[in-house]
Amino acid sequence: MPGIIGKKIGMTSLFTPEGKSVAVTLIQAGPCVVTQVKTVEVDGYQAVQLGFGDVKEKKVSRALNGHFKKANASAKAKVVEFRTEDESFKLGDTVGVDLFEEGEYLDVVGTSKGKGFQGVVKRYNFGGVGGQTHGQHNRARHPGSIGACSWPSRVFKGMRMAGRMGNNRVKIQNLRVMRVLSDKNLILVSGSVPGAKNSFVVLEK
């Protein structure tokens, strides 16, 4: 299995055998249930769909409830599909955090925190329009000029301006697995992980 679904619990730190303090993110990874197995003959490609996080049936559509019952599984809050060539997975199988080993590296995909509508100083680290010179009045955090006059008579696409910030799909690569607690379905990875506490993340090998 190339990956697993998890939930971000928070951050802490631990000491390495060399005595160095390392910031780590605590993730509850699994157990995930195989809710669908896709094949080349039926679907045109080979993949395995995993479900994670139990929820009440009334919070899931009737179609999805029927989908989960085919795998003899309860309603799941998060469903993710993984491409794999392994044909050993069957409906209802369980994938746990023991998929990973201490010392190996993985990628984590999550949705970054939403910041709402922000200006250019916060969104793109602009310096603003100078300090208190040139008779500026309430212009310290404004973007300044955004284009020329007679030519091109328009604003170029991709111009860095104020807008909605955050709430994007983000992948952090090459995070080291510091510790795996199989009995508690927990995994500790070095560094920070995108998203707020209790948000879903995908761990990829």
Order of alpha helices (4+ residues) and beta strands (2+ residues): beta-beta-beta-alpha-beta-alpha-beta-beta-beta-beta-alpha-beta-beta-beta-beta
